Amino acid sequence: MKILITGTEGYIGARLAPLVIADGHEVVGLDTGYYRDGWLYSPPTQPYVTPRVLNKDLRDVGHADVEGFDAIVHLAELSNDPLGENKPAVTYNINHEGSVNLARHAKAAGVSRFVYASSCSVYGLGVGDWVDENSPPNPQTAYAKCKVMVERDVGAMVDSRFCVTFLRNATAYGASPRMRFDIVINDLCGLAWTKKRIAMTSDGSPWRPVVHVEDICRAIRMTLRAPREAVSGQIFNVGTNAENYRVRELAQTIASVFPGCEVTTGSSVGDNRSYRVKFDKIRKHLAGFECEWTALSGARELRSLFERIEMSPDMFAFRAFTRLKQLRYLSDTAQIDDQFRWLHAASARGTGLDGESS
């Protein structure tokens, strides 16, 4: 297939695009380039293959940009809850309106498959109860509310010619060249490596499901080749039941991988999001799908990476590996305006030959 992947300069996209190319598909990326400053490592065993990339704001995508594609994998949104809460109106403009606009153009252009990266954050406040795809969403942030709205509005477009699948990913972790250190396991591993101390501000009691970035990529790739009747109009939680943890359990697991790391907890106030998620449905619809990673093996992967690249505290703290830091930097240095649009064409630093997202 000829596949457009939005967000190829993002955390998931940087891992996904080379895998989809290796599957034999023709891949084109689309990205606005917010996080292009960040590159943590190059894979050691093989050349890193990148697709040709259209450097464009999601809000400006038109019919001509999506014409001729068989499928679109949509990753490119302002990603995570703190960033979404920073400027909710802009978040709605990009994440909701931009994503719906993309899907409308895709359908009008005859794109037959549309895979959307949603999030388990839509469950919001599960208060320790198990939730699944039939549970009512309870989003607590602009980011999560936008996910629910996109599922609603793009879901209404599904018909016999436009196959749409929503993948509600658990909290991602694992190594990526376009690294993120603002997600829980990656952050805790970075703290364990650079400070030998994980000091949680909360008591660590909230539940979080986690999933390795490679397993997310596996779910996307399997969705692209699955029979239409198995995936069209469907919502799948992406992860596995065994990988639901309290945050303090994650901290202890990570500390066991990084010798000499101390773990401390704080009070119970703060982030009240807590949810345990069931992942049975995806295994029934995508024959053979299984998660191959655990929090423990992911922590070991990150420790090995940090050792290989000799990661320093400055590298861990670099702004481009934390979404909110990077957007604030671009704003403070007059590279983007208050709507997160590039102020000067040169600021995007893109040629269209290299490759925004979750």
PEFENLIN-V552780 format. One line per field, one symbol per residue. ss: DSSP state (a for helix, b for strand, c for the rest). A space follows every 50 residues. Layout:
BEGIN
ss: ???
END
This chain:
BEGIN
ss: cbbbbbccccaaaaaaaaaaaacccbbbbbbccccccccccccccccccc cbbbbccaaaccaaaaccccbbbbccccccaaaaaacaaaaaaaaaaaaa aaaaaaaaccccbbbbbbbaaaacbbbbbbbccccccccccaaaaaaaaa aaaaacccbccbbbbbbbbcbbbccccccccccaaaaaaaaaaaccbbbc cbccccbbbbbbaaaaaaaaaaaaaccaaaaccbbbbbccaaabbbaaaa aaaaaaaccccbbbccbccccccbbbbccaaaaaacccccccccaaaaaa aaaaaaaaacccaaaaacaaacaaaaaaaaaacccbcccccbccaaaacc cccccccc
END
